[in-house]
């Protein structure tokens, strides 16, 4: 019984692996509140049973990306590897949400299979893939562009619909693509970046001009005394002063236009129906009798 298993030392050298794995790395971003953090997308294609595994604390949308990536690669005219594909989203302790990882995962697989040329300069990619290979717009591109400039990532590949949002950040080379094939051609240096088509604004008709003239002749409606007094009370409330007046000396600083836009977009996504305290019609501060009734109930 003792001679069945040979003795091996702990520090004995191991044999080289039999699989010929190929590892590709590409950068992307993940939203963390109003900020964006860099995420390293690592793709390993190794011999074995066909499988597609995504690790790194992904949510349901990220886990479902394997079906979108498979179909978009095949419909784009490329061969999906019939091997074991493992995708790691690092850092692994940060939860990855949304569909913006579709395009970097697909480009990582195509890089591991040799279709996309490896780049030495840092590059970040965000975008959602449709089943036909079209690249759909995603949210948080402005925050991603600011993070890339701060982390000295010189190039950002975005969908065409998000090009204007990313181009608002100076000192960043923005590439825009509408399809997966165009994104591959951009990374290989075979095509130029696509520009966003301008939105055509329809000209005003005679009916619109007449309606505008009618609105111009209207007189502004005066508020009743009680409504005006209520607005004055709301304007002088401590909650309104806290929201309208900056607190100097608490470490706050003035924000530039890009950060204001980023905060406004994040607030709109998080609280689409939020109201300022003191201005809601049923707020306790707006109606003194409700405040007294609430105090009496306690």
Phi and psi restraints in degrees (value plus and minus 20) as a CYANA .aco file:
   2 UNK   PHI     -95.5   -55.5
   2 UNK   PSI     -41.3    -1.3
   3 UNK   PHI    -113.1   -73.1
   3 UNK   PSI     -15.0    25.0
   4 UNK   PHI     -93.1   -53.1
   4 UNK   PSI     -56.2   -16.2
   5 UNK   PHI    -134.0   -94.0
   5 UNK   PSI     103.2   143.2
   6 UNK   PHI     -91.0   -51.0
   6 UNK   PSI     127.2   167.2
   7 UNK   PHI     -97.8   -57.8
   7 UNK   PSI     117.6   157.6
   8 UNK   PHI    -151.9  -111.9
   8 UNK   PSI     121.5   161.5
   9 UNK   PHI    -100.3   -60.3
   9 UNK   PSI     133.7   173.7
  10 UNK   PHI     -86.8   -46.8
  10 UNK   PSI     -58.6   -18.6
  11 UNK   PHI    -110.3   -70.3
  11 UNK   PSI      -3.9    36.1
  12 UNK   PHI     -91.4   -51.4
  12 UNK   PSI     118.9   158.9
  13 UNK   PHI     -85.4   -45.4
  13 UNK   PSI     119.6   159.6
  14 UNK   PHI    -109.8   -69.8
  14 UNK   PSI     137.5   177.5
  15 UNK   PHI     -96.5   -56.5
  15 UNK   PSI     135.7   175.7
  16 UNK   PHI     -88.3   -48.3
  16 UNK   PSI     124.8   164.8
  17 UNK   PHI     -85.1   -45.1
  17 UNK   PSI     127.1   167.1
  18 UNK   PHI     -99.1   -59.1
  18 UNK   PSI     -42.3    -2.3
  19 UNK   PHI    -101.7   -61.7
  19 UNK   PSI     131.7   171.7
  20 UNK   PHI    -126.9   -86.9
  20 UNK   PSI      52.9    92.9
  21 UNK   PHI     -94.4   -54.4
  21 UNK   PSI     128.2   168.2
  22 UNK   PHI    -143.1  -103.1
  22 UNK   PSI     106.0   146.0
  23 UNK   PHI    -131.2   -91.2
  23 UNK   PSI     108.8   148.8
  24 UNK   PHI    -143.7  -103.7
  24 UNK   PSI     122.6   162.6
  25 UNK   PHI    -145.8  -105.8
  25 UNK   PSI     119.5   159.5
  26 UNK   PHI    -170.0  -130.0
  26 UNK   PSI     127.4   167.4
  27 UNK   PHI    -114.1   -74.1
  27 UNK   PSI     129.4   169.4
  28 UNK   PHI    -167.4  -127.4
  28 UNK   PSI    -194.0  -154.0
  29 UNK   PHI    -153.2  -113.2
  29 UNK   PSI     133.2   173.2
  30 UNK   PHI    -150.6  -110.6
  30 UNK   PSI     121.5   161.5
  31 UNK   PHI    -100.4   -60.4
  31 UNK   PSI     113.2   153.2
  32 UNK   PHI    -151.3  -111.3
  32 UNK   PSI      67.3   107.3
  33 UNK   PHI      54.4    94.4
  33 UNK   PSI    -144.3  -104.3
  34 UNK   PHI    -114.9   -74.9
  34 UNK   PSI     -23.2    16.8
  35 UNK   PHI    -122.8   -82.8
  35 UNK   PSI     143.6   183.6
  36 UNK   PHI    -142.8  -102.8
  36 UNK   PSI     118.5   158.5
  37 UNK   PHI    -138.4   -98.4
  37 UNK   PSI     129.0   169.0
  38 UNK   PHI     -93.3   -53.3
  38 UNK   PSI     118.6   158.6
  39 UNK   PHI    -144.3  -104.3
  39 UNK   PSI     111.1   151.1
  40 UNK   PHI    -114.7   -74.7
  40 UNK   PSI      95.7   135.7
  41 UNK   PHI    -113.2   -73.2
  41 UNK   PSI      92.5   132.5
  42 UNK   PHI    -129.0   -89.0
  42 UNK   PSI     107.3   147.3
  43 UNK   PHI    -140.9  -100.9
  43 UNK   PSI     105.5   145.5
  44 UNK   PHI    -139.7   -99.7
  44 UNK   PSI     103.8   143.8
  45 UNK   PHI    -133.6   -93.6
  45 UNK   PSI      92.4   132.4
  46 UNK   PHI    -149.3  -109.3
  46 UNK   PSI     139.9   179.9
  47 UNK   PHI     -89.5   -49.5
  47 UNK   PSI     123.9   163.9
  48 UNK   PHI     132.8   172.8
  48 UNK   PSI    -192.7  -152.7
  49 UNK   PHI     -84.5   -44.5
  49 UNK   PSI     121.3   161.3
  50 UNK   PHI     -80.2   -40.2
  50 UNK   PSI     104.2   144.2
  51 UNK   PHI    -177.6  -137.6
  51 UNK   PSI     135.8   175.8
  52 UNK   PHI    -155.9  -115.9
  52 UNK   PSI      88.8   128.8
  53 UNK   PHI    -141.4  -101.4
  53 UNK   PSI     113.7   153.7
  54 UNK   PHI    -138.8   -98.8
  54 UNK   PSI     103.3   143.3
  55 UNK   PHI    -144.6  -104.6
  55 UNK   PSI     147.5   187.5
  56 UNK   PHI      91.0   131.0
  56 UNK   PSI      12.2    52.2
  57 UNK   PHI      40.8    80.8
  57 UNK   PSI      35.8    75.8
  58 UNK   PHI    -105.6   -65.6
  58 UNK   PSI     132.9   172.9
  59 UNK   PHI    -110.5   -70.5
  59 UNK   PSI    -191.4  -151.4
  60 UNK   PHI     -84.6   -44.6
  60 UNK   PSI     -59.6   -19.6
  61 UNK   PHI     -84.3   -44.3
  61 UNK   PSI     -57.5   -17.5
  62 UNK   PHI     -92.2   -52.2
  62 UNK   PSI     -59.2   -19.2
  63 UNK   PHI     -86.1   -46.1
  63 UNK   PSI     -55.5   -15.5
  64 UNK   PHI     -93.4   -53.4
  64 UNK   PSI     -29.1    10.9
  65 UNK   PHI     -85.7   -45.7
  65 UNK   PSI     -40.9    -0.9
  66 UNK   PHI     -82.0   -42.0
  66 UNK   PSI     -55.6   -15.6
  67 UNK   PHI     -91.3   -51.3
  67 UNK   PSI     -60.4   -20.4
  68 UNK   PHI     -86.3   -46.3
  68 UNK   PSI     -60.0   -20.0
  69 UNK   PHI     -86.9   -46.9
  69 UNK   PSI     -65.4   -25.4
  70 UNK   PHI     -78.3   -38.3
  70 UNK   PSI     -70.0   -30.0
  71 UNK   PHI     -88.8   -48.8
  71 UNK   PSI     -60.7   -20.7
  72 UNK   PHI     -87.7   -47.7
  72 UNK   PSI     -55.3   -15.3
  73 UNK   PHI     -86.3   -46.3
  73 UNK   PSI     -63.1   -23.1
  74 UNK   PHI     -89.3   -49.3
  74 UNK   PSI     -62.1   -22.1
  75 UNK   PHI     -91.4   -51.4
  75 UNK   PSI     -38.9     1.1
  76 UNK   PHI    -101.0   -61.0
  76 UNK   PSI     -22.5    17.5
  77 UNK   PHI      76.3   116.3
  77 UNK   PSI      -8.1    31.9
  78 UNK   PHI    -130.7   -90.7
  78 UNK   PSI     139.9   179.9
  79 UNK   PHI    -113.8   -73.8
  79 UNK   PSI     106.4   146.4
  80 UNK   PHI    -100.4   -60.4
  80 UNK   PSI     114.0   154.0
  81 UNK   PHI     -84.8   -44.8
  81 UNK   PSI     112.7   152.7
  82 UNK   PHI    -109.5   -69.5
  82 UNK   PSI      32.1    72.1
  83 UNK   PHI    -152.3  -112.3
  83 UNK   PSI    -189.6  -149.6
  84 UNK   PHI    -110.0   -70.0
  84 UNK   PSI      96.9   136.9
  85 UNK   PHI    -129.4   -89.4
  85 UNK   PSI     104.6   144.6
  86 UNK   PHI    -142.1  -102.1
  86 UNK   PSI     106.9   146.9
  87 UNK   PHI    -135.5   -95.5
  87 UNK   PSI     104.7   144.7
  88 UNK   PHI    -136.0   -96.0
  88 UNK   PSI     110.0   150.0
  89 UNK   PHI    -128.3   -88.3
  89 UNK   PSI      84.5   124.5
  90 UNK   PHI    -125.6   -85.6
  90 UNK   PSI     122.2   162.2
  91 UNK   PHI     -94.8   -54.8
  91 UNK   PSI     124.1   164.1
  92 UNK   PHI     -95.7   -55.7
  92 UNK   PSI     -36.6     3.4
  93 UNK   PHI    -108.8   -68.8
  93 UNK   PSI     -17.7    22.3
  94 UNK   PHI    -125.2   -85.2
  94 UNK   PSI     106.6   146.6
  95 UNK   PHI     -92.5   -52.5
  95 UNK   PSI     112.1   152.1
  96 UNK   PHI    -122.3   -82.3
  96 UNK   PSI     105.3   145.3
  97 UNK   PHI    -148.0  -108.0
  97 UNK   PSI     133.8   173.8
  98 UNK   PHI      73.4   113.4
  98 UNK   PSI     157.8   197.8
  99 UNK   PHI    -125.9   -85.9
  99 UNK   PSI      -7.0    33.0
 100 UNK   PHI     -93.2   -53.2
 100 UNK   PSI     -27.2    12.8
 101 UNK   PHI    -111.2   -71.2
 101 UNK   PSI     -20.1    19.9
 102 UNK   PHI     -81.5   -41.5
 102 UNK   PSI     -71.6   -31.6
 103 UNK   PHI     -86.4   -46.4
 103 UNK   PSI     -65.5   -25.5
 104 UNK   PHI     -83.8   -43.8
 104 UNK   PSI     -53.7   -13.7
 105 UNK   PHI     -86.9   -46.9
 105 UNK   PSI     -63.5   -23.5
 106 UNK   PHI     -84.2   -44.2
 106 UNK   PSI     -62.8   -22.8
 107 UNK   PHI     -87.7   -47.7
 107 UNK   PSI     -52.7   -12.7
 108 UNK   PHI     -85.7   -45.7
 108 UNK   PSI     -60.0   -20.0
 109 UNK   PHI     -85.6   -45.6
 109 UNK   PSI     -62.8   -22.8
 110 UNK   PHI     -87.9   -47.9
 110 UNK   PSI     -49.7    -9.7
 111 UNK   PHI     -90.7   -50.7
 111 UNK   PSI     -59.2   -19.2
 112 UNK   PHI     -87.6   -47.6
 112 UNK   PSI     -49.3    -9.3
 113 UNK   PHI    -109.4   -69.4
 113 UNK   PSI     -20.5    19.5
 114 UNK   PHI      70.4   110.4
 114 UNK   PSI     -15.2    24.8
 115 UNK   PHI     -98.3   -58.3
 115 UNK   PSI     -60.5   -20.5
 116 UNK   PHI    -118.5   -78.5
 116 UNK   PSI     113.3   153.3
 117 UNK   PHI     -93.0   -53.0
 117 UNK   PSI     122.0   162.0
 118 UNK   PHI     -91.5   -51.5
 118 UNK   PSI     120.7   160.7
 119 UNK   PHI    -130.3   -90.3
 119 UNK   PSI     124.6   164.6
 120 UNK   PHI    -110.8   -70.8
 120 UNK   PSI     -52.4   -12.4
 121 UNK   PHI     -96.9   -56.9
 121 UNK   PSI     125.0   165.0
 122 UNK   PHI     -85.2   -45.2
 122 UNK   PSI     119.9   159.9
 123 UNK   PHI    -162.3  -122.3
 123 UNK   PSI     116.0   156.0
 124 UNK   PHI    -136.7   -96.7
 124 UNK   PSI     124.6   164.6
 125 UNK   PHI    -154.2  -114.2
 125 UNK   PSI     115.0   155.0
 126 UNK   PHI    -157.4  -117.4
 126 UNK   PSI     125.9   165.9
 127 UNK   PHI     140.2   180.2
 127 UNK   PSI     129.7   169.7
 128 UNK   PHI    -124.6   -84.6
 128 UNK   PSI     122.0   162.0
 129 UNK   PHI    -125.5   -85.5
 129 UNK   PSI     117.1   157.1
 130 UNK   PHI    -111.2   -71.2
 130 UNK   PSI     150.2   190.2
 131 UNK   PHI     -88.7   -48.7
 131 UNK   PSI     -44.1    -4.1
 132 UNK   PHI    -110.7   -70.7
 132 UNK   PSI     -15.0    25.0
 133 UNK   PHI      75.2   115.2
 133 UNK   PSI     -21.3    18.7
 134 UNK   PHI     -91.9   -51.9
 134 UNK   PSI     126.5   166.5
 135 UNK   PHI    -119.9   -79.9
 135 UNK   PSI      99.8   139.8
 136 UNK   PHI    -114.5   -74.5
 136 UNK   PSI     131.3   171.3
 137 UNK   PHI     -88.5   -48.5
 137 UNK   PSI     134.7   174.7
 138 UNK   PHI    -150.0  -110.0
 138 UNK   PSI     149.7   189.7
 139 UNK   PHI    -118.8   -78.8
 139 UNK   PSI     138.2   178.2
 140 UNK   PHI      63.3   103.3
 140 UNK   PSI       1.0    41.0
 141 UNK   PHI     -91.7   -51.7
 141 UNK   PSI     -55.9   -15.9
 142 UNK   PHI     -83.8   -43.8
 142 UNK   PSI     -64.3   -24.3
 143 UNK   PHI     -84.4   -44.4
 143 UNK   PSI     -55.9   -15.9
 144 UNK   PHI     -85.6   -45.6
 144 UNK   PSI     -59.9   -19.9
 145 UNK   PHI     -85.9   -45.9
 145 UNK   PSI     -60.2   -20.2
 146 UNK   PHI     -84.4   -44.4
 146 UNK   PSI     -59.0   -19.0
 147 UNK   PHI     -87.5   -47.5
 147 UNK   PSI     -59.3   -19.3
 148 UNK   PHI     -83.8   -43.8
 148 UNK   PSI     -59.6   -19.6
 149 UNK   PHI     -88.0   -48.0
 149 UNK   PSI     -57.3   -17.3
 150 UNK   PHI     -89.9   -49.9
 150 UNK   PSI     -57.2   -17.2
 151 UNK   PHI    -109.1   -69.1
 151 UNK   PSI     -13.1    26.9
 152 UNK   PHI      41.7    81.7
 152 UNK   PSI      22.3    62.3
 153 UNK   PHI    -115.3   -75.3
 153 UNK   PSI      92.5   132.5
 154 UNK   PHI     -95.9   -55.9
 154 UNK   PSI     -42.0    -2.0
 155 UNK   PHI    -149.7  -109.7
 155 UNK   PSI     119.3   159.3
 156 UNK   PHI    -153.0  -113.0
 156 UNK   PSI     103.6   143.6
 157 UNK   PHI    -120.5   -80.5
 157 UNK   PSI     101.5   141.5
 158 UNK   PHI    -151.5  -111.5
 158 UNK   PSI     145.1   185.1
 159 UNK   PHI     -85.1   -45.1
 159 UNK   PSI     140.3   180.3
 160 UNK   PHI     -83.9   -43.9
 160 UNK   PSI     -55.4   -15.4
 161 UNK   PHI     -87.5   -47.5
 161 UNK   PSI     -40.6    -0.6
 162 UNK   PHI    -122.9   -82.9
 162 UNK   PSI      -9.2    30.8
 163 UNK   PHI     -85.3   -45.3
 163 UNK   PSI     -65.1   -25.1
 164 UNK   PHI     -83.1   -43.1
 164 UNK   PSI     -55.5   -15.5
 165 UNK   PHI     -87.5   -47.5
 165 UNK   PSI     -60.1   -20.1
 166 UNK   PHI     -96.8   -56.8
 166 UNK   PSI     -51.3   -11.3
 167 UNK   PHI     -91.7   -51.7
 167 UNK   PSI     -31.0     9.0
 168 UNK   PHI     -89.4   -49.4
 168 UNK   PSI     -36.6     3.4
 169 UNK   PHI    -111.7   -71.7
 169 UNK   PSI     100.7   140.7
 170 UNK   PHI     -98.8   -58.8
 170 UNK   PSI     137.9   177.9
 171 UNK   PHI      55.0    95.0
 171 UNK   PSI       4.1    44.1
 172 UNK   PHI    -156.5  -116.5
 172 UNK   PSI     111.2   151.2
 173 UNK   PHI    -105.6   -65.6
 173 UNK   PSI      92.6   132.6
 174 UNK   PHI    -123.2   -83.2
 174 UNK   PSI     105.0   145.0
 175 UNK   PHI    -129.7   -89.7
 175 UNK   PSI     116.5   156.5
 176 UNK   PHI    -144.7  -104.7
 176 UNK   PSI     116.8   156.8
 177 UNK   PHI    -158.1  -118.1
 177 UNK   PSI     127.9   167.9
 178 UNK   PHI    -124.2   -84.2
 178 UNK   PSI     -40.9    -0.9
 179 UNK   PHI    -154.1  -114.1
 179 UNK   PSI     146.3   186.3
 180 UNK   PHI     -87.2   -47.2
 180 UNK   PSI     -58.2   -18.2
 181 UNK   PHI     -84.2   -44.2
 181 UNK   PSI     -57.9   -17.9
 182 UNK   PHI     -88.3   -48.3
 182 UNK   PSI     -56.7   -16.7
 183 UNK   PHI     -83.4   -43.4
 183 UNK   PSI     -60.1   -20.1
 184 UNK   PHI     -84.4   -44.4
 184 UNK   PSI     -61.8   -21.8
 185 UNK   PHI     -85.6   -45.6
 185 UNK   PSI     -55.1   -15.1
 186 UNK   PHI     -84.9   -44.9
 186 UNK   PSI     -64.7   -24.7
 187 UNK   PHI     -89.6   -49.6
 187 UNK   PSI     -48.0    -8.0
 188 UNK   PHI    -107.9   -67.9
 188 UNK   PSI     -20.8    19.2
 189 UNK   PHI      54.0    94.0
 189 UNK   PSI       6.1    46.1
 190 UNK   PHI    -124.4   -84.4
 190 UNK   PSI     -23.7    16.3
 191 UNK   PHI    -169.2  -129.2
 191 UNK   PSI     144.2   184.2
 192 UNK   PHI    -117.9   -77.9
 192 UNK   PSI     139.4   179.4
 193 UNK   PHI     -88.9   -48.9
 193 UNK   PSI     122.4   162.4
 194 UNK   PHI    -108.4   -68.4
 194 UNK   PSI     121.5   161.5
 195 UNK   PHI    -117.0   -77.0
 195 UNK   PSI     135.8   175.8
 196 UNK   PHI     -98.6   -58.6
 196 UNK   PSI     114.7   154.7
 197 UNK   PHI     -92.1   -52.1
 197 UNK   PSI     115.1   155.1
 198 UNK   PHI     -88.3   -48.3
 198 UNK   PSI     127.4   167.4
 199 UNK   PHI    -104.2   -64.2
 199 UNK   PSI     105.0   145.0
 200 UNK   PHI    -102.0   -62.0
 200 UNK   PSI     105.7   145.7
 201 UNK   PHI    -117.7   -77.7
 201 UNK   PSI     101.3   141.3
 202 UNK   PHI     -87.6   -47.6
 202 UNK   PSI     125.7   165.7
 203 UNK   PHI     -93.4   -53.4
 203 UNK   PSI     130.5   170.5
 204 UNK   PHI     -92.8   -52.8
 204 UNK   PSI     117.4   157.4
 205 UNK   PHI    -112.0   -72.0
 205 UNK   PSI     157.4   197.4
 206 UNK   PHI     -85.6   -45.6
 206 UNK   PSI     -53.2   -13.2
 207 UNK   PHI     -86.6   -46.6
 207 UNK   PSI     -58.4   -18.4
 208 UNK   PHI     -86.5   -46.5
 208 UNK   PSI     -58.4   -18.4
 209 UNK   PHI     -84.7   -44.7
 209 UNK   PSI     -61.7   -21.7
 210 UNK   PHI     -85.2   -45.2
 210 UNK   PSI     -59.3   -19.3
 211 UNK   PHI     -85.7   -45.7
 211 UNK   PSI     -56.8   -16.8
 212 UNK   PHI     -86.5   -46.5
 212 UNK   PSI     -57.7   -17.7
 213 UNK   PHI     -87.3   -47.3
 213 UNK   PSI     -59.1   -19.1
 214 UNK   PHI     -83.1   -43.1
 214 UNK   PSI     -60.8   -20.8
 215 UNK   PHI     -88.0   -48.0
 215 UNK   PSI     -51.1   -11.1
 216 UNK   PHI     -90.3   -50.3
 216 UNK   PSI     -46.3    -6.3
 217 UNK   PHI    -102.9   -62.9
 217 UNK   PSI     -28.8    11.2
 218 UNK   PHI     -94.9   -54.9
 218 UNK   PSI     125.9   165.9
 219 UNK   PHI    -114.1   -74.1
 219 UNK   PSI     124.9   164.9
 220 UNK   PHI     -86.5   -46.5
 220 UNK   PSI     118.5   158.5
 221 UNK   PHI    -100.3   -60.3
 221 UNK   PSI     110.5   150.5
 222 UNK   PHI    -104.1   -64.1
 222 UNK   PSI     119.0   159.0
 223 UNK   PHI     -95.8   -55.8
 223 UNK   PSI     125.1   165.1
 224 UNK   PHI     -81.7   -41.7
 224 UNK   PSI     139.5   179.5
 225 UNK   PHI     -77.7   -37.7
 225 UNK   PSI     -58.9   -18.9
 226 UNK   PHI     -87.8   -47.8
 226 UNK   PSI     -60.0   -20.0
 227 UNK   PHI     -85.7   -45.7
 227 UNK   PSI     -62.1   -22.1
 228 UNK   PHI     -83.5   -43.5
 228 UNK   PSI     -61.7   -21.7
 229 UNK   PHI     -84.8   -44.8
 229 UNK   PSI     -57.4   -17.4
 230 UNK   PHI     -85.2   -45.2
 230 UNK   PSI     -59.3   -19.3
 231 UNK   PHI     -86.0   -46.0
 231 UNK   PSI     -56.9   -16.9
 232 UNK   PHI     -86.2   -46.2
 232 UNK   PSI     -58.0   -18.0
 233 UNK   PHI     -86.0   -46.0
 233 UNK   PSI     -59.9   -19.9
 234 UNK   PHI     -87.2   -47.2
 234 UNK   PSI     -58.2   -18.2
 235 UNK   PHI     -86.3   -46.3
 235 UNK   PSI     -50.5   -10.5
 236 UNK   PHI    -113.0   -73.0
 236 UNK   PSI     -15.3    24.7
 237 UNK   PHI     -91.5   -51.5
 237 UNK   PSI     131.9   171.9
 238 UNK   PHI     -80.9   -40.9
 238 UNK   PSI     -54.0   -14.0
 239 UNK   PHI     -85.5   -45.5
 239 UNK   PSI     -59.8   -19.8
 240 UNK   PHI     -87.9   -47.9
 240 UNK   PSI     -59.2   -19.2
 241 UNK   PHI     -85.2   -45.2
 241 UNK   PSI     -55.3   -15.3
 242 UNK   PHI     -87.2   -47.2
 242 UNK   PSI     -53.8   -13.8
 243 UNK   PHI    -101.9   -61.9
 243 UNK   PSI     -49.1    -9.1
 244 UNK   PHI    -113.7   -73.7
 244 UNK   PSI     -46.3    -6.3
 245 UNK   PHI    -125.6   -85.6
 245 UNK   PSI     106.4   146.4
 246 UNK   PHI     -91.2   -51.2
 246 UNK   PSI     123.7   163.7
 247 UNK   PHI    -116.2   -76.2
 247 UNK   PSI      79.4   119.4
 248 UNK   PHI    -101.7   -61.7
 248 UNK   PSI     122.7   162.7
 249 UNK   PHI      77.5   117.5
 249 UNK   PSI     -21.7    18.3
 250 UNK   PHI    -124.5   -84.5
 250 UNK   PSI      -7.4    32.6
 251 UNK   PHI      70.2   110.2
 251 UNK   PSI     -18.1    21.9
 252 UNK   PHI     -96.1   -56.1
 252 UNK   PSI     133.8   173.8
 253 UNK   PHI    -157.6  -117.6
 253 UNK   PSI     140.9   180.9
 254 UNK   PHI     -92.5   -52.5
 254 UNK   PSI     117.6   157.6
 255 UNK   PHI    -118.9   -78.9
 255 UNK   PSI     125.5   165.5
 256 UNK   PHI    -102.2   -62.2
 256 UNK   PSI    -199.8  -159.8
 257 UNK   PHI     -84.9   -44.9
 257 UNK   PSI     -58.0   -18.0
 258 UNK   PHI     -86.1   -46.1
 258 UNK   PSI     -61.1   -21.1
 259 UNK   PHI     -90.3   -50.3
 259 UNK   PSI     -54.2   -14.2
 260 UNK   PHI     -83.8   -43.8
 260 UNK   PSI     -61.7   -21.7
 261 UNK   PHI     -84.9   -44.9
 261 UNK   PSI     -58.5   -18.5
 262 UNK   PHI     -85.7   -45.7
 262 UNK   PSI     -62.8   -22.8
 263 UNK   PHI     -86.3   -46.3
 263 UNK   PSI     -58.3   -18.3
 264 UNK   PHI     -85.4   -45.4
 264 UNK   PSI     -60.7   -20.7
 265 UNK   PHI     -86.2   -46.2
 265 UNK   PSI     -60.4   -20.4
 266 UNK   PHI     -86.5   -46.5
 266 UNK   PSI     -60.0   -20.0
 267 UNK   PHI     -86.6   -46.6
 267 UNK   PSI     -56.8   -16.8
 268 UNK   PHI     -87.9   -47.9
 268 UNK   PSI     -55.2   -15.2
 269 UNK   PHI     -91.5   -51.5
 269 UNK   PSI     -58.7   -18.7
 270 UNK   PHI     -98.8   -58.8
 270 UNK   PSI     -64.3   -24.3
 271 UNK   PHI    -148.1  -108.1
 271 UNK   PSI      58.7    98.7
 272 UNK   PHI     -89.5   -49.5
 272 UNK   PSI     -43.8    -3.8
 273 UNK   PHI    -138.0   -98.0
 273 UNK   PSI       7.9    47.9
 274 UNK   PHI     -96.7   -56.7
 274 UNK   PSI     130.3   170.3
 275 UNK   PHI    -145.9  -105.9
 275 UNK   PSI     132.3   172.3
 276 UNK   PHI     -93.1   -53.1
 276 UNK   PSI     114.0   154.0
 277 UNK   PHI     -78.1   -38.1
 277 UNK   PSI     113.6   153.6
 278 UNK   PHI      78.5   118.5
 278 UNK   PSI     -35.0     5.0
 279 UNK   PHI    -127.4   -87.4
 279 UNK   PSI     -31.4     8.6
 280 UNK   PHI     -89.1   -49.1
 280 UNK   PSI     123.9   163.9
 281 UNK   PHI     -86.0   -46.0
 281 UNK   PSI     -46.1    -6.1
 282 UNK   PHI    -126.6   -86.6
 282 UNK   PSI      -1.9    38.1
 283 UNK   PHI     -94.8   -54.8
 283 UNK   PSI     125.3   165.3
 284 UNK   PHI     -85.7   -45.7
 284 UNK   PSI     -50.4   -10.4
 285 UNK   PHI     -93.1   -53.1
 285 UNK   PSI     -48.0    -8.0
 286 UNK   PHI     -96.6   -56.6
 286 UNK   PSI     -43.9    -3.9
 287 UNK   PHI    -145.7  -105.7
 287 UNK   PSI      87.2   127.2
 288 UNK   PHI     -81.9   -41.9
 288 UNK   PSI     -56.2   -16.2
 289 UNK   PHI     -86.1   -46.1
 289 UNK   PSI     -52.1   -12.1
 290 UNK   PHI     -89.4   -49.4
 290 UNK   PSI     -54.6   -14.6
 291 UNK   PHI     -86.5   -46.5
 291 UNK   PSI     -61.0   -21.0
 292 UNK   PHI     -86.2   -46.2
 292 UNK   PSI     -58.6   -18.6
 293 UNK   PHI     -86.7   -46.7
 293 UNK   PSI     -59.2   -19.2
 294 UNK   PHI     -85.0   -45.0
 294 UNK   PSI     -60.2   -20.2
 295 UNK   PHI     -86.3   -46.3
 295 UNK   PSI     -58.0   -18.0
 296 UNK   PHI     -88.9   -48.9
 296 UNK   PSI     -53.2   -13.2
 297 UNK   PHI     -88.1   -48.1
 297 UNK   PSI     -48.7    -8.7
